[in-house]
Amino acid sequence: MSRIDERRGSEVGRAARARRGRCRQHWTKRAGFTLFELIVVVVVVAIISALALPQFGGASDRQRTAGAAQRVAADIALAARHARVTGTTVSVVFSGGGSYKIPGLPHLDRSAAEYAVSLSAEPHVVTFKTVDFGGDTTLKFDGYGSPDSGGLLVLAAGNSVHSVTVDASSGVATVVEGLVALEK
């Protein structure tokens, strides 16, 4: 190997090493984020979270009242069906706060216990704002499954309200979001 080839090889090697060095140097300078960039991202995330949190709270209340209203409507239908099947009078007795019971109907999970529901406990955590079934808080179905009166039940959690109306002729319970005026 001649001296010129040795020099050229070393020059080529030196140039390649210099290019690699610049490339490595470039990546080591931009390997992370600056403190300013991180602070900007944290502030943006905090602002978006602050705007979104109240919406999630309202959605949770709407879900609670909707679920509780559906539960009440299903239990009213269960009471009417039980009255038809057994040919006896079945009552749904609503009490203060957010609980009700169906005397004479065994609990679905515990056959020795009476069918009772507390909507003021988890997972619903709702209260009754209005309970009006013909002037009282009891809805009765005769042996044919017909109600003694129609009525209105209003459930609330936070700012969310759902209404359950019971038709006086058919006994069908309907759930509506918001307040419903009771027709007399």
MOZI-V773997 format. One record per backbone hydrogen bond with DSSP energy under -1.0 kcal/mol. NH is the residue of the N-H (numbers start at 1). CO is the residue of the C=O. E is the energy in kcal/mol with one decimal. If there is no record, write none. Layout:
nh-><NH/NH>
co-><CO/CO>
e-><E/E>
This chain:
nh-><6/7/8/9/10/11/12/13/14/15/16/17/18/19/20/21/22/23/24/25/26/27/28/29/30/38/39/40/41/42/43/44/45/46/47/48/49/50/51/52/53/56/57/58/59/60/61/62/63/64/65/66/67/68/69/70/71/72/73/74/75/76/77/78/79/80/81/82/83/84/85/86/87/90/92/93/94/95/100/101/102/105/107/113/115/117/119/125/126/127/129/130/132/133/139/141/142/145/148/151/152/153/154/155/156/157/160/162/163/164/165/166/167/171/174/176/178>
co-><2/3/4/5/6/7/8/9/10/11/12/13/14/15/16/17/18/19/20/21/22/23/24/25/26/34/35/36/37/38/39/40/41/42/43/44/45/46/47/48/49/52/53/54/55/56/57/58/59/60/61/62/63/64/65/66/67/68/69/70/71/72/73/74/75/76/77/78/79/80/81/82/83/141/139/101/137/99/117/93/115/102/113/110/105/100/98/121/119/156/154/154/152/136/92/90/146/142/140/166/132/164/130/162/127/160/157/155/176/153/174/151/172/167/165/163/161>
e-><-2.0/-2.3/-2.8/-2.6/-2.2/-2.5/-3.0/-2.5/-2.5/-2.4/-2.4/-2.5/-2.1/-2.4/-2.6/-2.2/-2.3/-2.4/-2.8/-2.5/-2.3/-2.0/-2.1/-1.3/-1.2/-1.9/-2.2/-2.3/-2.1/-2.3/-2.4/-2.3/-2.4/-2.3/-2.2/-2.3/-2.3/-2.3/-1.7/-1.9/-2.3/-1.5/-1.9/-2.0/-2.0/-2.0/-1.9/-2.4/-2.3/-2.2/-2.6/-2.5/-2.4/-2.4/-2.6/-2.3/-2.0/-2.4/-2.5/-2.3/-2.2/-2.3/-2.1/-2.1/-2.2/-2.2/-2.4/-2.5/-2.2/-2.1/-2.6/-2.4/-1.8/-2.3/-2.9/-2.7/-2.4/-2.9/-2.3/-2.0/-2.6/-1.8/-2.6/-1.6/-2.1/-3.1/-3.4/-2.1/-2.6/-2.3/-3.3/-1.2/-2.6/-3.0/-2.5/-3.0/-2.6/-2.3/-2.3/-1.7/-2.4/-2.2/-2.6/-3.0/-2.4/-2.1/-2.2/-2.2/-3.3/-3.2/-2.6/-2.4/-2.2/-1.8/-2.8/-2.8/-3.0>
